[in-house]
Amino acid sequence: MGERRHGSSGDAVMDAARSSAKRVNRTGGVRSGILEP
């Protein structure tokens, strides 16, 4: 049961990390487009 609980926490952390990465990627892409037309 402990492992399962840990997995849930890991999933939440992974989701947050993915959201952060997506945000950075989107901002980077837009910035790149403005810098490099």
C-alpha positions in Angstrom: 0.0 0.0 0.0 2.9 2.4 0.8 4.3 1.9 -2.7 0.9 2.6 -4.3 0.6 5.8 -2.3 4.1 6.8 -3.3 3.2 6.2 -7.0 0.2 8.6 -6.7 2.5 11.3 -5.3 5.0 10.6 -8.1 2.3 10.9 -10.7 1.3 14.3 -9.2 4.9 15.5 -9.3 5.3 14.3 -12.8 2.1 16.1 -13.9 3.4 19.3 -12.4 6.8 18.9 -14.0 5.2 18.2 -17.4 3.0 21.3 -17.0 6.1 23.4 -16.2 8.0 22.0 -19.1 5.0 22.6 -21.5 4.9 26.2 -20.3 8.6 26.8 -20.8 8.4 25.1 -24.2 5.5 27.3 -25.3 7.2 30.5 -24.1 10.5 29.4 -25.7 8.8 28.6 -29.0 7.0 32.0 -29.1 10.2 33.8 -28.2 12.1 31.9 -30.8 9.5 32.8 -33.4 9.8 36.5 -32.5 13.6 36.4 -32.5 13.8 34.3 -35.6 11.1 35.3 -38.1 
